């Protein structure tokens, strides 16, 4: 299955990135390279369900790996 068609919840993003929920929300505000969430309902209320595209999360992780210092 195409990872660009799989939507995951924030708990999955936490597991994949090892970032805490609060850090993920900070990155959404400060890091333009971090994957953008997609709304899972029409609600605009705080706490409305959101998801992330698995392929974008994997791509972001891969970009972080490529930035590490190679010795």
C-alpha positions as CSV (number, residue, x, y, z in Angstrom):
1,X,0.0,0.0,0.0
2,X,1.2,3.5,-0.8
3,X,2.3,5.3,2.4
4,X,1.1,8.6,0.9
5,X,-2.4,7.3,1.2
6,X,-2.2,6.2,4.8
7,X,-3.4,8.6,7.5
8,X,-2.0,8.1,11.0
9,X,-3.0,9.8,14.2
10,X,-0.7,11.9,16.4
11,X,0.0,9.0,18.8
12,X,1.5,7.2,15.8
13,X,3.6,10.3,14.9
14,X,4.8,10.3,18.5
15,X,5.9,6.7,18.3
16,X,7.6,7.1,14.9
17,X,9.5,10.3,15.7
18,X,9.9,9.8,19.5
19,X,8.8,13.4,20.0
20,X,6.3,14.3,22.7
21,X,2.9,15.7,21.7
22,X,3.8,19.2,22.9
23,X,7.0,19.1,20.8
24,X,5.1,18.1,17.7
25,X,2.7,21.1,18.2
26,X,5.8,23.4,18.7
27,X,7.3,22.0,15.5
28,X,4.1,22.7,13.6
29,X,4.5,26.3,14.6
30,X,8.2,26.7,14.1
31,X,9.5,24.1,11.6
32,X,8.2,24.5,8.0
33,X,9.6,21.1,7.1
34,X,7.5,19.2,9.6
35,X,4.6,17.4,8.1
36,X,1.3,19.4,8.2
37,X,-1.7,17.8,9.8
38,X,-4.9,17.1,7.9
39,X,-8.3,17.6,9.5
40,X,-10.3,14.4,10.1
41,X,-13.6,16.3,10.6
42,X,-15.2,19.5,9.6
43,X,-14.8,20.9,13.2
44,X,-12.5,23.8,13.7
45,X,-12.7,23.6,17.5
46,X,-9.6,23.1,19.5
47,X,-9.0,19.4,20.0
48,X,-10.7,18.5,16.7
49,X,-9.2,15.2,15.3
50,X,-6.2,15.5,13.0
51,X,-4.1,13.0,11.1
52,X,-0.8,13.0,9.3
53,X,0.2,11.4,6.0
54,X,2.5,8.5,6.9
55,X,4.7,9.0,3.8
56,X,5.3,12.7,4.8
57,X,6.3,11.7,8.3
58,X,8.7,9.0,7.0
59,X,10.2,11.6,4.6
60,X,10.7,14.0,7.5
61,X,12.4,11.4,9.6
62,X,14.7,10.4,6.6
63,X,15.6,14.1,6.2
64,X,16.6,14.3,9.8
65,X,18.7,11.2,9.4
66,X,20.5,12.7,6.4
67,X,21.4,15.8,8.4
68,X,23.3,13.9,11.1
69,X,27.0,14.4,11.3
70,X,28.9,11.5,9.7
71,X,32.2,10.7,11.3
